[in-house]
Amino acid sequence: MAKSQYTEDNIRSLDWKEHIRLRPGMYIGKLGDGSSADDGIYILLKETIDNCIDEFVMGAGKTIEISVQGEKVSVRDYGRGIPLGKVVDVVSKMNTGGKYDTRAFKKSVGLNGVGTKAVNALSTFFRVESTRDGKSKSAEFATGELTKEELLEETSRRRGTKITFIPDETIFKKYKYRNEYIERMLKNYVYLNPGLTIVFNGEKYFSENGLKDLLEDNNSVDDLLYPIIHLKGDDIEVAITHSKTQYSEEYHSFVNGQHTTQGGTHQAAFREAIVRTIRDFYGKTYDASDIRKSIISAISIKVMEPVFESQTKTKLGSTDMGGSLPTVRTYINDFIGRYLDNYLHKHPETAEKIQRKIVQAEKERKELSGIRKLARERAKKASLHNKKLRDCRIHLADMKNDRRLESTLFITEGDSASGSITKSRDVNTQAVFSLRGKPLNSYGMSKKIVYENEEFNLLQAALNIEESIEDLRYNNIVIATDADVDGMHIRLLLITFFLQFFPELIKENHLYILQTPLFRVRNKKKTFYCYSDEEKRDAIEELTGKPEITRFKGLGEISPDEFQNFIGDDIRLEPIMLDKALSIEELLKFYMGKNTPDRQEFIIQNLKVEIDLIEDN
């Protein structure tokens, strides 16, 4: 075997745009098609908005206007505007930007202007326009290449910056922006920046009460045990309450306006500080899990020059607040220790409700202790010879690997379906959990059933979510069942399980339904996979002659070779989202409670088409 030569010809330097396009994951995390909230197309939007937020924080511009029409995105702020002589450089030259000057951007959201350059490089069309001092300057790019640079012109337009871009379809395949994800992102921006107005496709977003509004908007008032505790300091804001029905912990954490969905040093310090303060206030050594059980909370801190564990900034790694301030841990512990303690002294009714909740949690934990111990042993033993879970390599190797954002667990039913997915999956990032028959209807049941039911116990262990989703092992949890009545029932039972015991998995957009084709339409030259009758009709029209039409009645009927088409780059996921107008209890009661005329009418109106489709084919 000839040895490959390693010479000067093997060495090459990539320019900035080539490097970003070759390794987009280094800059924006996973790519995706828009079905997940952390897909790349939303990161492009976020990076653009972050620069506008920095302007607002600096006191320049109280309104941001955003338009998303199909593939085209436009973001306009009324800040100071990019210095006109640097408009091209700021969006196309690495190591160029105002955020290197910590006097101007001391506690910036963005990171040294890399984000806008990534947006430029990963877009087929990118236009930047800056207006200031009665003049404007604009330039256009295609995949990072300058295509048009206009001369300075006089203008009466208000100062500020406008960015317009179209993400590259060769990188973000078959992508689609979902307004629900964008709206949630924008709401977080206004919660963190009271006084800021964001206009998205004509709809205004504004918050007066910051993180208090966040908790109120995300939860039914009837489910809150006591009024939200809202505390603010110079570089910190927290909101705390407990749920009457939720079992696990729920945290919304932010650093310099960045939503740290994977937590970090600030969230760990916050959890620790709550426990320490509660113990000191009551003079009791309550168990930490009893204190934090059912907690719903949010924390936002500002740190000088924060260090994140990736460019997408989803987990804080900094241990220092910056400057002459103490460590993140000390700062948060001191703040919570002082202000939460003061609040509880001034509001004895709330203090009494919290203590009753802790005592009840302690009682339930002790009642469950034996069952939980046995359940953990069963789960540990089962994992040694566990055919239910076929794990992926990133978890078998390194939990902290950045590819964790790409990790997916398929929950499926039946040996044939599990076999097809197992043989087709990406073994590095995709795992499979096999159900045995239909899951139990857990509506109205206590957490005890999770430990007593083997399926639920092993699923909980596989996800690593017993007490908190902070260490959730899979970013995407995908229910993969047949597109028939039984498959829909299994979906509903699994959604009920998550809503009943782990609603934050759904609130944080981790739960999806796998969409698989109903039909294969092909001739000798071409094959179409169709997800609806309409797609089937279009495929038949496009193919000449009389094509072969196959109806897939179950996942097990799709060969592993074909299944690769449906769980790879072209995977179609439908996110499970909560209707903010209904409480979780109302949702569960409607779908899983006793039959009511309202529910029967809903099923007739909404499921009849799907059932007819199944029966007719």
C-alpha positions in Angstrom: 0.0 0.0 0.0 1.5 3.3 -1.1 2.0 5.9 1.6 0.3 9.2 1.1 2.6 12.2 0.8 2.4 15.1 3.3 3.9 18.1 1.6 3.4 21.9 1.4 0.7 21.2 -1.2 -1.4 19.6 1.5 -1.5 22.8 3.5 -4.2 25.4 2.6 -5.7 28.4 4.3 -9.5 28.9 4.2 -10.9 32.4 4.1 -13.5 33.4 6.7 -16.6 32.5 4.6 -15.1 29.2 3.5 -14.4 28.2 7.0 -17.9 29.1 8.2 -19.6 27.2 5.3 -17.3 24.2 5.7 -17.9 24.0 9.5 -21.2 25.7 10.2 -21.8 23.7 13.4 -18.8 25.5 15.0 -20.7 28.8 14.7 -24.4 28.0 14.9 -24.7 24.5 16.4 -26.9 22.0 14.5 -28.4 22.8 11.1 -31.9 21.3 11.0 -35.0 22.3 9.0 -36.7 24.6 11.4 -38.7 21.9 13.2 -36.6 22.4 16.4 -36.2 25.6 18.3 -32.4 25.4 18.3 -32.1 24.7 14.6 -29.6 26.9 12.7 -32.1 29.2 10.9 -33.3 30.5 14.3 -29.7 31.0 15.4 -29.1 33.1 12.3 -32.1 35.2 13.4 -31.0 35.4 17.0 -27.4 36.5 16.1 -28.9 39.3 14.0 -31.3 40.4 16.8 -28.5 40.2 19.4 -26.8 43.1 17.8 -30.0 45.2 18.0 -30.4 44.2 21.7 -26.9 45.5 22.4 -27.9 48.8 20.9 -31.0 49.0 23.2 -28.9 48.1 26.2 -26.5 51.0 25.3 -29.6 53.3 25.3 -29.9 53.6 21.5 -33.2 52.5 20.0 -36.3 51.2 21.8 -37.9 49.4 18.9 -36.9 46.5 16.8 -38.9 45.5 13.7 -38.7 42.0 12.4 -40.3 40.5 9.3 -40.2 36.8 8.3 -42.0 36.2 4.9 -41.3 32.7 3.7 -37.5 32.3 3.4 -36.8 36.1 3.6 -35.9 37.6 7.0 -35.5 41.3 7.8 -34.4 42.9 11.1 -34.3 46.6 11.6 -33.2 48.5 14.7 -33.1 52.2 15.5 -29.8 52.2 17.2 -26.7 54.2 16.4 -26.1 52.5 13.1 -22.8 50.8 12.0 -20.1 53.4 11.3 -20.6 54.0 7.6 -16.9 53.5 6.7 -17.0 50.0 8.3 -20.3 48.6 7.0 -18.7 46.0 4.7 -15.9 45.1 7.1 -18.2 44.5 10.1 -20.2 41.8 8.3 -17.4 40.3 6.3 -14.1 40.5 8.1 -13.2 38.3 11.1 -11.8 40.0 14.2 -13.7 43.2 13.2 -16.4 44.6 15.5 -17.3 47.0 18.3 -17.5 44.3 20.9 -13.8 44.1 21.3 -14.0 47.5 23.0 -15.4 46.5 26.4 -16.0 50.2 27.2 -18.8 50.1 24.6 -20.1 46.6 25.1 -19.2 45.7 28.6 -22.0 43.1 29.1 -22.7 42.3 25.5 -25.1 39.6 24.2 -23.1 38.8 21.1 -19.5 37.7 20.8 -17.1 39.9 19.0 -19.3 40.3 15.9 -18.8 36.7 14.7 -22.6 36.1 14.5 -23.4 38.5 11.7 -20.5 37.2 9.6 -21.9 33.7 10.1 -25.3 34.9 8.9 -23.7 36.5 5.9 -21.7 33.4 4.9 -24.6 31.0 5.3 -27.1 33.1 3.3 -27.7 33.1 -0.5 -28.7 36.7 -0.1 -27.5 39.2 2.6 -28.0 42.9 2.6 -26.8 45.3 5.3 -27.9 49.0 5.4 -26.7 51.5 8.0 -28.1 55.0 8.5 -26.6 57.7 10.7 -25.9 61.4 10.6 -28.4 61.9 7.7 -26.5 59.5 5.4 -26.8 55.8 4.6 -24.5 53.1 3.3 -25.5 49.6 2.1 -23.9 46.5 0.6 -25.1 43.1 -0.6 -23.5 39.6 -0.5 -24.1 36.1 -1.7 -22.7 33.3 0.5 -20.3 35.9 1.9 -19.1 37.2 -1.4 -19.6 41.0 -1.9 -21.9 41.5 -4.9 -22.9 45.1 -4.6 -21.6 48.1 -2.7 -23.5 51.3 -2.9 -22.0 54.8 -2.4 -22.9 57.0 0.5 -26.2 58.8 0.0 -28.1 61.5 1.8 -31.3 60.3 3.5 -34.1 61.5 5.8 -34.6 58.0 7.3 -34.1 57.4 11.0 -30.8 56.2 12.1 -30.2 52.5 12.7 -29.2 49.2 11.0 -31.3 46.9 8.8 -30.2 43.4 7.9 -32.0 41.2 5.3 -31.0 37.7 4.5 -32.2 34.4 3.0 -30.6 31.2 4.5 -28.9 29.0 2.0 -31.1 26.0 1.1 -28.0 23.9 0.3 -27.0 24.1 4.0 -30.5 24.3 5.6 -32.3 21.7 3.6 -36.1 22.2 3.1 -36.2 24.6 6.0 -39.3 26.4 7.2 -39.5 29.1 9.9 -42.1 28.4 12.6 -43.7 31.5 14.0 -44.2 29.7 17.4 -40.4 29.4 17.9 -39.8 33.0 16.8 -42.5 34.3 19.1 -41.0 32.5 22.1 -37.6 33.9 21.3 -38.9 37.4 21.0 -40.9 37.1 24.2 -37.7 36.2 26.1 -36.0 39.3 24.6 -38.7 41.6 25.9 -38.9 39.8 29.3 -35.2 40.5 29.7 -35.3 44.1 28.4 -38.3 45.9 29.9 -39.1 49.0 27.9 -38.1 47.3 24.6 -40.8 46.9 21.9 -40.3 44.2 19.2 -42.7 44.2 16.3 -42.9 40.9 14.5 -44.9 40.7 11.3 -47.0 43.6 12.6 -47.6 42.1 16.1 -46.1 44.0 19.1 -44.2 42.3 22.0 -43.5 44.3 25.2 -43.0 43.5 28.9 -43.3 45.7 32.0 -42.4 43.1 34.7 -39.5 41.1 33.2 -39.1 37.6 34.5 -42.4 37.8 36.5 -44.2 38.1 33.2 -42.2 35.1 31.8 -43.5 32.8 34.6 -47.0 34.2 34.4 -47.2 33.8 30.6 -45.9 30.3 30.7 -48.1 29.0 33.5 -51.7 29.0 34.5 -52.3 31.2 37.5 -54.5 28.5 39.0 -51.5 26.1 39.1 -49.2 28.5 41.1 -49.0 27.7 44.8 -48.3 31.3 45.8 -47.8 34.7 44.1 -44.5 34.9 42.1 -41.5 36.1 44.2 -39.8 38.7 42.0 -36.4 40.0 43.1 -34.1 42.4 41.2 -30.5 43.7 41.8 -27.9 45.6 39.7 -26.8 42.6 37.7 -29.4 40.0 38.7 -33.1 39.3 38.4 -35.0 36.2 39.7 -38.6 35.0 39.7 -39.6 32.1 41.9 -42.8 30.1 42.6 -43.9 26.5 43.1 -46.5 24.5 41.0 -49.4 22.8 42.7 -49.3 19.9 40.3 -45.9 19.7 38.6 -43.5 17.1 40.0 -40.1 18.2 38.7 -38.0 21.3 38.7 -38.2 24.0 36.0 -35.7 26.7 35.3 -35.4 29.5 32.8 -31.9 30.9 32.9 -30.2 33.7 31.0 -26.8 35.4 30.8 -26.5 38.9 29.3 -29.8 38.3 27.6 -28.8 34.9 26.2 -31.2 32.0 26.9 -28.9 29.4 28.5 -31.0 26.3 27.7 -28.4 24.0 29.1 -27.8 25.9 32.3 -24.3 26.4 33.6 -22.5 27.8 36.6 -25.2 30.5 37.3 -28.1 28.0 37.2 -26.2 25.5 39.5 -25.5 28.4 41.9 -29.1 29.5 41.8 -30.4 26.0 42.7 -27.8 25.8 45.5 -28.7 29.2 46.9 -32.4 28.5 47.1 -31.7 25.4 49.2 -29.3 27.1 51.5 -31.6 30.1 52.1 -34.7 28.0 52.7 -32.8 25.8 55.2 -31.5 28.9 57.0 -34.9 30.6 57.1 -36.8 27.6 58.6 -33.8 26.4 60.6 -34.3 22.9 59.2 -32.0 20.7 57.2 -34.6 19.8 54.6 -33.5 17.6 51.8 -32.6 19.6 48.7 -34.9 17.6 46.4 -37.9 18.4 48.7 -37.2 22.1 48.7 -36.8 22.2 44.9 -39.6 19.8 44.0 -42.2 21.5 41.8 -40.2 24.8 41.7 -40.8 27.0 38.7 -38.2 29.8 38.4 -36.1 32.1 36.2 -32.8 33.8 36.7 -31.0 36.4 34.6 -27.5 37.7 35.4 -25.1 40.1 33.7 -21.4 39.1 33.5 -18.5 40.9 32.0 -17.0 39.0 29.1 -18.9 35.7 29.8 -17.3 32.4 28.7 -19.8 30.0 27.2 -19.1 26.3 26.4 -19.9 26.8 22.7 -20.5 29.5 20.1 -24.3 29.0 20.4 -23.9 30.1 24.1 -26.4 27.6 25.6 -24.3 26.9 28.7 -22.3 29.3 30.9 -18.8 28.2 31.8 -17.7 31.4 33.6 -17.0 31.3 37.3 -16.4 35.0 37.7 -18.8 38.0 37.4 -15.9 40.1 36.0 -14.1 43.2 37.2 -13.9 43.5 41.0 -17.1 41.4 41.6 -17.0 38.0 43.4 -17.5 34.7 41.7 -20.8 33.8 40.1 -21.5 31.3 42.9 -20.8 33.8 45.7 -22.6 36.6 44.0 -25.8 34.6 43.5 -25.7 33.0 47.0 -25.3 36.4 48.6 -28.1 37.9 46.7 -30.6 35.1 47.2 -29.6 34.7 50.8 -30.4 38.3 51.5 -33.3 39.2 49.3 -35.2 35.9 49.4 -34.9 35.8 53.2 -36.2 39.3 53.5 -39.1 38.5 51.2 -40.1 35.5 53.3 -40.0 37.5 56.5 -42.3 40.1 55.0 -44.7 37.6 53.4 -45.5 35.0 56.1 -48.4 33.5 54.0 -46.0 32.6 51.2 -43.4 31.3 53.7 -46.1 29.0 55.2 -47.2 27.6 51.9 -43.6 26.9 50.9 -43.0 25.0 54.1 -46.2 23.0 53.7 -45.1 22.1 50.2 -41.7 21.0 51.4 -43.2 18.9 54.3 -45.6 17.2 51.8 -42.7 16.5 49.4 -40.7 15.0 52.2 -43.6 12.8 53.1 -44.1 11.6 49.5 -40.4 11.0 49.1 -40.2 8.8 52.2 -43.2 6.9 51.1 -41.6 6.3 47.7 -38.1 5.7 49.0 -38.3 1.9 48.9 -40.1 1.9 45.6 -37.6 4.3 44.1 -34.6 2.3 45.3 -36.0 -0.9 43.8 -36.9 1.0 40.6 -33.3 2.3 40.2 -31.9 -1.1 40.8 -34.3 -2.6 38.2 -33.3 0.2 35.7 -29.6 -0.3 36.4 -29.9 -4.1 36.0 -32.0 -3.8 32.9 -29.5 -1.5 31.3 -26.9 -4.3 31.4 -29.0 -6.5 29.2 -31.4 -3.9 27.9 -32.8 -4.5 24.5 -35.3 -1.6 25.1 -32.6 1.0 24.8 -30.1 1.0 22.0 -28.0 4.0 22.9 -26.0 6.3 20.7 -22.2 6.7 20.8 -22.0 10.3 22.0 -23.5 9.1 25.3 -21.5 6.0 25.4 -18.4 8.2 25.0 -18.7 11.7 26.3 -21.9 13.4 27.7 -20.4 16.9 27.4 -19.7 16.5 23.7 -21.1 19.5 21.7 -23.0 17.0 19.5 -25.4 16.5 22.4 -27.6 19.1 20.8 -28.0 16.7 17.9 -28.9 13.7 20.1 -32.3 12.1 19.5 -34.2 9.3 21.2 -36.8 7.5 19.1 -39.6 6.0 21.2 -41.3 3.3 19.2 -43.6 0.3 19.6 -43.1 -3.2 18.2 -40.1 -5.2 17.2 -40.4 -4.6 13.4 -40.6 -0.8 13.7 -37.8 -0.8 16.3 -35.7 -3.0 14.1 -36.1 -0.7 11.1 -35.2 2.4 13.0 -32.3 0.7 14.7 -30.8 -0.5 11.4 -31.3 2.9 9.7 -30.3 5.3 12.5 -27.1 7.4 12.8 -25.5 5.4 15.6 -23.5 8.4 16.7 -26.4 10.6 17.6 -29.7 8.6 17.5 -30.9 6.1 20.1 -34.0 3.9 20.1 -36.3 3.0 23.0 -38.7 0.1 22.3 -42.1 0.0 24.0 -43.8 -3.3 24.7 -47.4 -2.7 23.8 -49.5 0.3 24.6 -48.3 2.4 27.6 -50.5 2.8 30.6 -52.9 5.8 30.8 -51.2 7.8 33.5 -53.8 10.5 33.7 -54.7 11.4 37.4 -52.0 9.0 38.8 -49.2 9.9 41.2 -45.5 9.8 40.6 -45.5 6.4 42.3 -46.7 4.8 39.0 -43.5 6.0 37.2 -41.4 3.8 39.5 -43.9 0.8 39.6 -44.5 0.7 35.8 -41.5 -0.9 34.1 -41.9 0.9 30.8 -42.1 4.4 32.5 -39.3 3.6 34.9 -36.9 2.5 32.2 -37.9 5.5 30.0 -37.3 7.9 32.9 -33.9 6.3 33.5 -33.0 6.4 29.8 -33.8 10.2 29.7 -32.1 10.9 33.1 -35.0 13.2 34.2 -36.0 11.8 37.6 -35.6 15.1 39.5 -34.7 17.7 36.8 -34.4 18.0 33.0 -31.1 19.9 33.5 -29.1 16.7 32.6 -31.5 15.5 29.9 -29.6 12.9 27.9 -31.3 13.6 24.5 -32.1 17.0 23.1 -34.9 15.6 20.9 -37.4 13.0 22.1 -39.3 11.6 19.1 -42.5 9.5 19.3 -42.3 7.2 16.3 -45.6 5.2 15.9 -47.7 4.0 13.0 -50.0 6.4 11.3 -53.1 4.5 12.3 -55.6 4.7 15.1 -53.5 2.5 17.4 -50.4 4.6 16.7 -52.3 7.8 17.4 -53.5 6.3 20.7 -50.0 5.4 21.7 -48.9 8.9 20.9 -51.6 10.3 23.1 -50.7 8.0 26.0 -47.0 9.0 25.8 -47.9 12.7 25.6 -50.1 12.2 28.6 -47.2 10.7 30.5 -44.9 13.6 29.7 -47.6 16.2 30.5 -48.5 14.5 33.8 -45.0 14.1 35.1 -42.5 16.1 33.0 -44.3 19.0 31.3 -41.2 21.1 31.1 -39.9 18.7 28.4 -42.8 20.0 26.3 -42.5 23.6 27.4 -38.8 23.5 26.5 -39.6 22.0 23.0 -37.9 18.6 23.4 -40.9 16.4 22.3 -41.8 15.6 18.7 -43.8 13.3 16.5 -42.0 11.6 13.7 -43.7 12.1 10.3 -43.3 9.1 8.0 -44.6 8.8 4.5 -48.0 7.2 3.8 -47.2 6.4 0.2 -44.4 5.5 -2.1 -45.0 6.5 -5.8 -42.4 5.4 -8.3 -41.5 4.3 -11.8 -38.3 2.9 -13.1 -36.6 6.4 -13.1 -37.9 8.2 -10.1 -39.3 7.6 -6.6 -41.5 10.0 -4.5 -42.3 9.5 -0.8 -45.7 11.2 -0.1 -47.0 12.3 3.3 -50.5 13.1 2.2 -53.1 12.4 -0.5 -52.2 15.7 -2.1 -48.5 14.8 -2.3 -49.5 11.5 -3.8 -51.7 13.1 -6.5 -48.8 15.5 -7.4 -46.4 12.6 -7.7 -48.7 10.6 -9.9 -49.1 13.7 -12.2 -45.4 14.2 -12.5 -44.5 10.6 -13.3 -45.4 9.4 -16.8 -47.2 6.2 -17.4 -48.8 4.2 -14.6 -46.6 4.4 -11.5 -46.4 1.8 -8.8 -48.1 3.0 -5.6 -47.3 1.5 -2.2 -49.3 2.3 0.9 -47.2 2.0 4.1 -49.5 0.8 6.8 -46.8 0.6 9.5 -43.2 1.6 10.3 -42.2 -2.0 10.1 -43.2 -2.2 6.5 -40.6 0.3 5.5 -37.2 -1.4 4.8 -34.2 -0.1 6.7 -32.6 1.1 3.5 -35.7 3.3 2.8 -36.0 4.4 6.5 -32.7 6.1 6.2 -34.5 8.7 4.0 -36.9 9.6 6.8 -34.6 9.9 9.9 -31.6 11.4 8.2 -31.2 14.9 6.7 -34.7 14.9 5.4 -36.4 13.9 8.7 -39.8 15.5 9.3 -40.6 16.3 12.9 -43.8 17.8 14.2 -43.1 19.6 17.5 -45.6 19.1 20.4 -46.5 22.5 21.7 -48.7 23.6 24.6 -51.7 25.8 24.1 -51.0 28.7 26.5 -54.8 29.3 26.8 -55.3 26.0 28.6 -53.6 24.7 31.8 -52.0 21.3 31.7 -54.7 19.9 34.0 -57.4 21.2 31.6 -55.6 19.6 28.6 -55.3 16.2 30.3 -58.9 16.3 31.5 -60.1 17.1 28.0 -58.1 14.4 26.2 -57.8 11.6 28.8 -60.6 12.2 31.3 -64.2 10.8 31.0 -65.8 11.1 27.6 -67.6 14.4 27.1 -69.7 15.8 24.2 -67.0 18.4 23.6 -64.3 15.9 23.2 -66.4 13.6 21.0 -67.1 16.6 18.7 -63.4 17.5 18.7 -62.4 14.0 17.6 -65.1 13.9 14.9 -64.0 17.2 13.5 -60.2 16.8 13.8 -59.4 13.1 13.4 -62.1 12.0 10.9 -59.9 12.9 7.9 -56.9 10.9 9.2 -59.0 7.9 10.1 -60.8 7.9 6.7 -57.5 8.1 5.0 -56.3 5.1 6.9 -59.5 3.1 6.3 -59.6 4.0 2.6 -56.1 2.7 1.9 
